[in-house]
């Protein structure tokens, strides 16, 4: 079952030939109501949990993984995940549009560290095989009151744990189910990026010394330091790629929507760090996320193009506007399939033209970049 015509009454700008990435961005933007019957039928036999922090995801057609962005309370969405004839089905305004699947069950979330911390409190599985640690998730800029206007996750942090416990989690995830193929270390912004780098270096050194295996490719998301030579320590420690996320290219919008990052880190420091990595280590070692749906597509693509020309990999990620601050609302673009199709098409051209490689294997739940990269030949042709 896949009948996207049920979307047209709610999305008048739906293309004549919609595809799975159209559906993905719509689901990420609007979120999904989930019937209790879904959990009753599928929890425990696939990677699905009532715990909203366990990175639940759906598999759409074309092997597109999409976050199950469950909405609750007063938030409204046309999408509902329900059960029809024993199968999980997405409806739009009550009309079934597509049957989905879930990722295979994993024993990962049943495990605890030697210190008694559930693995899922330290890391999550995204997509098929990405192990993502939120090492410093409690963003210091958020705590200061200057959070980015689109952020709804920066107040959380993982429990206190040892680096040896992190190694336990990685060892299990690589050697057992699901058999991860990429390691992601991510964080909120900090006021002391050098100390942040110290911690990342200790993590990499511990993983290297305690694991009796080679680490999978590792990408870290980092607050850019003022002393750019500090970045060398991370590559020396075995990091594959570093992402310094500007999020917004337009300088006025960056200053308005990301006031803490603009004041503390500065836009120029992000650019300096990205160019330092590209100049010193070559293409595909520096990455930068841009949040789609805030600034105009032409502005986002201007930034993506300028970075791509220097070998820096732009990573478009759709806006998920749950809990965003009121000051952001007047600035965001109305949801539009044409917007995301343009971003997809032009980003695919950049990937092809500059031989850029997006980190990952089969795609992320919340980002479009690997989906675009895997389809870069055909994405260039979409209207």
N, C-alpha and C positions, 0 to 999 in steps of 0.2 A: 504494500500500500504506500503510495506517495502521490498525493493530489494537492499540489500547491495552489490550485485555484481557490481553495478555501481561505487563503491569505488575502486575496485581492480586495475583499470587502473592507478589511481593516487597514490594508496598506495599498492605497490607490496608486502608488508609484512602483508597484511590483513589476519587474521586467517581464516581457512576454515569455522569456525562457529562464525562469528562476533556477538557481542551483543550490547545492548544499551549503555553500558559504553564505549565500543570501539568508538562508534559514538560520545559520549559526549566528550571524550578527544580530538578527531580529530577536532570537532567543536570549542572547547576552544583554541586549538593550532592554528588553521588556521583562525578562525573568519568566518563571513558570510557577504556577500553582501545582502542587503535587497531592494527588489523592492518597488517603491513608491506605487504600487497597494496593497501591504500588509497593509500599513497604511490606505489607502483609504477604504479598505474593513473591517478592524478589529479594528482600533483605536477607542476607546470609547465604544466598546461592550465587550471588554476583557481587561486584564491588559497589554496593549501595548501602547507605547507613542513614538512620534518622539524625545522626550527629552532623550538623551543618558544616563543621570544620574538617570533615574527612574528605574534602575535594570530590564529592560526587560528580559524576559526569555521564553523559550519554554518548553513544556512538550513532551519528547520523549516517546517511548513505555516503558512499565514496570514502569510507574510513575517515570521516571527519569527527574528531572528538570535541565535545562541547560541554562546558561546565553546566551542571544542573543548578542554575542560579535560582534557587527557590525563593519566592517572595511570600511574605506573611503580613499580617496586620492590615493596614489601610492601603498598602500599595496595590495597584490594579494592573492586570496583565490580561491580554486575550488568550494567552497560552495556558493549557492545562495538560499535565501528564496523568493519564488514567490507564485503566486496564480494559481491553476490549478482546473478548474471546481468548482470554488468558495471555495476551501479549501487551507490552507497554506501548501506548499510542499517544502522540501529541495531538491535541485538538486546538483549533483556533476559533474562538467564539462558539464553541460547542460542536464544531464540525471536524471530524477526524481528517488530519492531513498527512501524517506519516507515522509509520511504525518504527520505533527505535530499538536499540539494544544497549546493554550495559557492558562495561568492561568485566573481564573474567574475575572471579573471586580470587582474593589473595590472602595468604596467611600473615601478611605483613602486619596488619592492624591487630592481630591477636598476640603479638609479641610484646615483651617488656625488656628494658635494659636490665643489667645486673643491679642497678640502683632502684629498680621498680617503676621506672617511668615508661608508660605506654609508648611504643614507637610512634604512634600517630600524634602524640603531643610534641614530638620533635621534628617530624618530617612527614610529608604526604607524597603519594604517588599521583602524578599528573599524566594524563594521556595513557599511553601504553607502558612507557618505561622511563619516565623522568622522576628522579628522586629529588624533591625540593625541600631544603632546610630553610626555615625562617630564623636565621641565627640571631638577628637583632631586630626582630619584628616591631618591637615597641619603639616607634620612630620618635626621636628626641625633638624633632621639629614639630611633630604633632602635639607632643606633650607641652611644648612651649606656647601653644595656642595659634601657631602659624601654619596649620596643616594645609596641604594641597587641597583645593576645593573639590576634587573628584575622589579623594581617598576615603575609604570606609573600612580600612583594615589596620591602620597604623597604631591602634591603641593596644594591640595584643602582643604578648611575648610568650616565649616558650619557657617551660620550667627550668630552674637551675639544673645543670647537668655537667658531667665531665666530658672532656674530649674523647676519652676512651669509650664512653657511651655512644658518642656520635659514630665512632669507628664500628661499634657493634651493629648499629643500624645500617650503615653502609655495607658492611660485610654480608649481613643477612639479605639485604635487598638485591645485591649483585649476584650472590650465589644461590639464592632461592627465588621463590615467586615474589615479584614478577620478573626478576632478572633485568635490573635497570641498565640502560644504555647511555644515560647522561645524568650528571650530578649538577644540581643548581643550588647555589648558596646565595640567599637574598636577604635584604635588610631594609629597614627604614633609614632615613637620613640621620646622620649623627653630627654633633658639633666638633668631634675630634676624629677626623678621617684617618689620621696617622695611627691612632689607637685601634680603629676599626681594621686597618691593614694588619697591624700586629696580630690581632685575633685571627684574621683569615690565614695568615702565615702559620700561626700555631696549629690551626685546624688542618691545613694541608700537610704540615710536617708530621702531625700525629697520625693522620690517615696513612701517610706514606710509610711510617715506621711500624704501625700496628697491623696493617692489613697485609696478608700474605698473597697479594695479587696486585695487578696494575689497576689504578683508578680509571673509571670511565672518563671521557671528556668532561671537564668541569668548567662551568661558567659561573662567575660571581657578579653580583649587582652591588655597586660600590658608590659611596660618597666620594667625589673627586678630591684628592688632597692638594694642598698648595704646593708642596714639594713633590713635583712629578716623578722624581727619581724613586720615590717610595713604591711606585707601580712596578718597578723592576723586580722588587722582592716577591711580588705575587707570581710573576711568570717564572722566576727562579724556583719558586716552590711547587711549580707544576700546574698552575692554572692555565686553562686552554684559551679562554676568552674572558674579557672584562666588559661589563655593561655599565655605562654612566648615563642614566636616563634623564634627558632634558624634558621629556613628556610633551612639551609645547614649544614649537619653533618661534612663533610670533612673540616678539619681545614684550609688547604691551600686555598680551594675555598671560605670558609667563609670569610677569611681575604681579599681575592682579590675582591669578588663580593659584600660583605657587609662591606666595609671599615669603615663606620661610626659606625655601630653596634659593629664591632670588636674593634675599638679604644675606643669608649665611654662606651659601656655597657660591653664588653668583653664576649667571649664565656663562660668563667667559671662562670660568674655571671648568665647567663641563666641556666646553669646546677645547680648551687647552689639554685636558686629560685625554680626550678622544683622539686628538691629532697627535699627541705625544706617542700614544700606543701605536697608531697607524704608521707614523714616521719611523719608529724604532723597531717595530716587530712585523710590519707588513700588513697586507690586507687580511680581513676576516678575523682579526684579533680583538678589535674594538667594536662594540655594539651600542645602540641607543634606541630605547623605546620611545615612540610617539603615540599618545593616546588619541585615537581617532574619535571624531564626533564632537570635539570641542572647537578647535580652530577650523577655518575653511580648508577644504581639501587642497587647494592650490598652495596655501601656506605650509601645511604639513609636508606636501610633496617638494616644496622648495627646500625645506630643511633636509628631507631624505635625500634629495639629489646632491646637495652640497656635500653631505657626508659620504654618500656612496662614491662620488668622484675621488675621494681620498682613501677608499678602501674600508670605510667604516660601514657596518651593516645596520641599516635602519630596520626597526622591528615595529610595525604597526600593530596596535592592540586596541580592540574596540572599547569604547566607553561603556562601563556597566554602571548606570546612574542610580544605584541604590544607596540612599543615605547621603548623597552629595549635599554640600552646604548651599544655602539659598543664594549666596553671592555668585555661585557658578551658573545657576540656572539661566540668567539672561544671556550668558556668553555661549552656551552650547548650541550646536547646530541642530535643527529639527532632524529627527531620524529620517534617513533617506537612503534607499538602496543605491541610487546613482552615486552618492557620495562614496560609499564603500567600494562600489565597483570601480570607480575612478582610482581610488587609492590602491586597490588590488592590481589593476591593470598597469599603472605606472610603476608601482613597486616591483612587479614582476619584470618589467623592462629594465629597471635598475639592476636587479639581481643578475639578469642575463648579460647586460652590457658590461658590467664591471666584475663579472665572475665572483659574485658574492655568495657566501655560504651561511645560511641561517643555522644556528645551533639547534640540536635535537635530532630526532629520528623520524617519528611518524606524526608529530604535531602536538600542540599544547591545547589544553581545555579552554584557555581564556585569551589566547593570542592568535592572530591571523598569519603571522610571518612565515612559520614553517609550512602551513597550509598553502600559502602563496608560492613559496619556494618549490614545493613538491609539484606544483601545477604551473610552474613559471612559463612553460611553452604555450599552454592553452590560455592562461590568465591574460596574456598579452592581447588576446583576440576578443575578450569580452567587451560588450558595449556599455 
